[in-house]
Amino acid sequence: MTSLIIALGLIFILLAARVPVAAAVGLAAIAAGGLEMGWRFVPVSAQVMVDGVNSFVLIAAPFFMLAGEAMNKGGLTTRIFRLAGALVGHLPGGLGQVNIVASMLFAGMTGSAISDAVGLGSMEIKAMNERGYDRKLSAAITAASSIIGPMIPPSVPMVIYGSLAGASIGGLFLAGVVPGLLMGISLMIAVAFYARRGHCPKEPRASAGDLVRALADALPSLILPVIVVGGIYSGIFTPTEAAIVAATYAIALAFLYREMTVRDLGAILIRVTSTSGSLFLIVAATVLLGWVVTRSGVMIEAALWLGSAVESKWALMLIVTGICLVVGLFMEPVPALVLLVPILLPAVKVLQIDLLHFGIVMVLGVTIGLLTPPVGLILFIVAQIAEIRVDQMIRAIIPFLVPLIAVLVLLAIFPWLSLALPSFLYSL
């Protein structure tokens, strides 16, 4: 228990001092482990950190990032936005509905909330502002819809969770489809409510010819999630191989559209390498922290206590939901997952909760933190794109947090919402 108190205390102190997450977690783990084992902990810590990132599954994460960056640069945003406009632009809410559907489609290409916010955000907000939408409303819809990205496959946070929990990546990808659709539908209902109050101009219905042309133009991009999920589900390739295929396909498509040059690809590779390096440092540091805490026996005691104190699975999942939302206030999704999964996993196994169900709730719970202050990264990104103050962004996003949290609670209580699709397909 002393190790856990020291480690958590140091983490929050260092994070408050704006120390990078990997350094904060690593230093806390070293301090806690060194106090218990002395100098013997130095060689042990190095071995634990190396073993923590020596994972074939984790290799998928940078390749999915590369696929998302290539799709983002390769002109996919325009094609996806045009298709979404042809599909739902005439519904109540107009471009607000287009914004959400475009994010749902784009999620199948990138699997990243930040890629969605950066890639589609500028185009969506510009189009909505030109049609007379309130700038704050445009920003709020863009920010809220962007977090659908990590739910609809492929998804980098799900790869991280799967590697930590030993869960099937293919199963997680399938389990995220229905929750992602529920998130989109709930946000579309919220936008329709705004439209009834006169906040959203209506768009004309697209002709059949316009719809066919938009679909044909976007079809090569829409094939990507089919390749990834279909290939994993059919056993053609592993999740890591699927990520490599996705990256190769995305790069080829970007060059085919002639919207990405070799120089652009070089810049993308440098950016993905830098981001992946930061990600793997965080994973290594948090694996070390998990090793220290596990060795102290605290996690086993906590698991036994939760298993005896909480009598039902859904009660534990509601507790997990609350923990994820609170931690998401202070940490970004990937560090939050790497920190929380090893701590909560023993209790989940005691109550025999399905790892896919647990993973979906975890990923969505910490991802919502991207929309909540003080660390909500999407808030700052979209506020800058929309040229509004962050406090205005925070007030505008609140009505759209309600449907997202409602979906999270439903997923926690009703596991079949996330398990129905993988159960059905894997039973065929």
N, C-alpha and C positions, 0 to 999 in steps of 0.2 A: 504493500500500500504506500509506503514511503517513496518508493521509486516512481509510482504513478503520480503522486502529488507533486514531487519535484519536477518531473518531466512536464506535466501539464502547466504548472505554474510558470516554468521557464519559457514554454512555448508562447503563452499569452503575453508575457512581458516582452519577449523578443519581437513578436508580431506587432505589438503596440509601438515598439521602437522602429518599426518599418524594416526590420531585418528580413531578407528573402525567406520564403517558406522553407525551402530545402535546408538552409543554414540554421533556421530557428529550430526545426524538428531534429536535425542532426545533432546540434549542440546540446539540446535538451536530453536526447537519448544518451549521448556520451557522458554528460554530467551524472545522469541517473545510474547508468551502468558502471561508470568509474567509481562512484561512491560505494557500490556494492562489491565490485570485483577488483578494484585497484588497477595497477598497470596491466594485469592480465587481460583486461578488457580491450586494449588497443588492437592486438592482432585478431582477436575474436570479432570485433566490430567491423574490421575491414573485410573479413571473410563473409560475415552475415550480409553486408551491403552488396558485395559482388554477387552472392547467391540470389539476393532479392531481385536483381534485374536480369539475371541469367535465365530468361524465360522466352521460349519460342513464341508464346502467345502475345507477349508484349511487343514483339516486333511489328505486329499488325498496326499498332497505334500510329507510328510515323508514316506508314504507307497510306493509311486512311486520311491523315492530315495532308499528305502530298496530293491525293486524289481530290480532296476538297479545294485546295489552293489552285490546282490546275483547272478545275471546273469553274472556279470563281473568276480566274483570269481569262478563261477561254470563251467568254461571251455567253455563258449559259444563263446568266441573270436576265438578260433581255428576252430570251426565248421562253424561259419559264414564266416571267411576268406577263408576256403576251398571251400565253396559253391560259394562265389563271384568269386574265381579264376576259377572254372569250368564254370561259366556263361559268364564271359567277359574277362578272361585272354588273349584270342587270339586277342582281338581288338587292334587297334593302341593305344599304350600307355601302354599295358601290365599290369604290377602290379600297375601302376598309376590308371587305370580304376578299377582294383580289389579293390584298396584302397577306392575309392569313393563308389562303390556298397556295399562294406562291411559296410561302415558307414551308408548307407541308410538302410540296413537290421538291423544293430545294433541299429539304432535310434528307431526302433519299439520295442526294448527291454528296453532301458534305458531312452530315452527322455532327455538326458543330454549331452551337448557338452564336458564337462570335463570328464565324464565317457567314452565317445568315445575316446577322446584324450589319456587318461591314459590306458584304457583297450585294445584298438586296436593299439594305437600308437607305442608301443615298437615292436610288432610283424610286423606291416606294414613296419616300417622304417628299421628294421633288414633284412626283406626279400628283400626289394628294394635295400638296400646297397649291399647285397650279389650278386645281379644280375647286379651290375655295375651302378646303378642310382646315379646321383649326390646327395650327402647328403642333400644339401640345398633344392633341388627340392623335394626330398622325404618328408622332413619336411614340406614344404609349402603345398603340396597336403594333407598330414595328417591333418594339422591344418585347412585348408579351408574346408575339407569334414566333420570335426568333428562338425561344427555348424549346420549341417543338423539335428542333434539330437533333438533340441528343437522344430522342425517344424513337424516332423512325430510323430504321437501319439504312446505312451503317452508322455506328455510334462509337466514338472514341471512349467516352466514360464507361460504356458497357464492356468494352475490351478490358479496361483497367479493372473493373469490378470482377469480371469473369476470371481474370488471372489471379486476383486476390482470394476469391471465394471458391475457386475450383469449379465454377459453373460453366455450362455449355454456352459458348459464344453464339453459335447458331440458334440455340433455344432462346437466348436473351434477345437476339435480333427479332425473332418471330414474336416474342412476348411484348415487344415495344410497339408493335404496329397498332393494335387496338387502343392502347393508352394514348398514342400520338394522335390518332383520329379523334378520340374523345376530347383531347385538349383543343384541337382545331375546331371541332363542333361547338364546344363551350364558348370559345372566343368569338365565333361567328354569331352565336346567339347574343352575346354581349354587344357586338357591333350593330346587330339588327335592332336591339333596344335603343341604342344611341340614334339610329336612323329614324325611329318612330318619333323621336324628340326633335327631329329636323336638323341634326348635326352632320348628316352625310348626304351629299348630292347623289342622285341616282344616275347610273350610266345606261346608255342604250344597249339593247340586246344584240349580241353578235350574230351575224348571219351564219348559216350552215357552212358556207364557203370559207368564211373567216375562221370558223372553228376548226375545220379540216386542215387549213393551211397552218394554223398555229400548232395543231397537234403534230402534223408532219414535221414541222421545224424543230419541235422540242423532243420528238420521239427518240432520237439517238441518246439524248441525255437521260430520258426516263428508263432506258434499258439498264443503266448502271445498277440500281438497287436490285433488279431482277437477277442480274448476273451474280451479285454478291450473295444474296439470300438463297437464290436457287442453287448456286454452286455448292454452298455450305450444306444446305438441307439434303441435296441429292448425293452428297459425299464425293463430288468431283474434286473438290479441294478443301483444305483446312481454312480456318479463319485468317491465318497469316498469309496463306497463298491467295485467298480471296482479296485481301488488301493489296497485294502486289498486282494482281490482275486488274483491280479497280484503278490503281494509280496509272498503270500502263494504258488502260482504255481511256482514262480521263485526259492524259497527256496527248495521246494520239488524236482524240476528238478536238482538243484545243488547237492543235496544229492544223487539223483538217479544216476547221472554221477560219484559219488564218488570223486568229486574234491573239496568238501567243508566239513570241519569237524565242530563239535559243537563249538570248540574253535574259528574257523574262523567266525562262525555265531555270537558268542559273540563279537568279535572285530568289525564286521560289525554293529551290533546293537549300540555299543558305538559310532562309527563314525557317523552313521545316526542320533543318538540322539543329538550329538554335533552340527552337521550341521543344523539340524532342529531347535535347540534352537537359533542358530545365525539368521536363517531365520525369526523365529517368533519375535525375538527382533527387527529386521529391520522393519518388517511389523507393529509392535506396535508403534515404534517410528515415522514411516512415516504417519500412520493413525493420530497420534497426530498432526503432522505438517499440514496435510491436514485439520484437524478440525480448527486449528488456522487460516489458510489461508482462509478457507471457511467462518469463522465467520467474517473475515475482509471485505468480499464482493468482494475481488479482483478477484476471479475466475468467479463470475457472470459477472463482468464488462469485464473481458478478453473474456469470451464466447460471450457476446453481441457484443464486438468490432470485434472479429474474424468473427462472423456470418454476420456482416454488411460489413466488409472490404473485406472478401473473398467471391466471388460470386458463386463459384462452389465447388462441393465436392472434385473433384480431385485436385484442387488447395490447399485446406486445407490439403489433404492427403500428398501432396508433401511437404508442410510446416512441417507436422508431421514427415515425413521421414527425413528431414534435422535436425530437433530437436533431433530425436532419434540417428542419427549418431554422432552428436556433443556431446550429453550427454554420449553416449557409449564410447567416448574417455576417460572419467574420472570416469565412474561408471560401475560396473558389472550389468548384465541384470536384476536380481531380484530387487535390490535397485532402479535401473533406472525406472523400471515399476511402483514400488510402489510410487515413487516420481512423475512421469509424468502423470500417468493415471488420478488421481483426478483433476489435473490441466487442462488437455486437454479434459476430458470427457464432460464438459458442452458445449463447442463449437461444439464437434462432435454431440451432441444431438440437438443443435440448427439447424444444417444443415441436420439432419436426416440421418447421415451416419450409415450404418449397424455396429453393435458392433462386429460382427465376422470379418468383413473386417478390421475395425480399429485395432482389436486385433492382427490379423496376421501381419499387417504392423508394429505395435509396437514391437511385439516379435522379428521379424526378424531384425528390425532396431537396437534395443539395443543389440541383440546377435552378430551382426557383430562387435560391439565394442570389443568383445573378441579377435579379430584379429588386433586391431589397438592400437598403443602406445598412451599414456604411461602406461595405466592400462591393456592392453590386456593380460588377464591371460593365454589364450591358447598359445600365443606367447612364454611365459616363460616356460610353461610346455613342449611344443614340442621341443623347443630349448635345454632344458636340456636332453630330451630323445634322441635327435639326436646328442647331443654333439657338437653343433655349438654355435656361439655367437648370442646374441639377435639381434644385428644390422644386422647380416647376415640373420637371420630369417625374420626381417622386410622387407629387400629388396626382399627376395624371395617370400614373400606372396603378394606383390603388384599386380602382374599380375592376381592373383586369386581373389582379391577383386573386380576387374572390373566386372566379370560375376555375382558375388553375389549382388553387388549394382545395376546392371542392372535388375536383377530379382526383387529386392526390389522396384525399380521405376515402373516396369511393374505392380506389385501387387497394388501399390498405385493408379495408373491411371485406371487399369481395375479390378474392384471389382469382376467380374464374375469368374476370375481365382481362387479366394479363396471361392467364394460362390456357384459355380456350383454344387459341390458334395453334400454339406449339403442340398441345395435347392432340388436337385433331389431325394435324399434318403428320406428326410422328407416329400416329396410330395407323396411318394408311399403309 
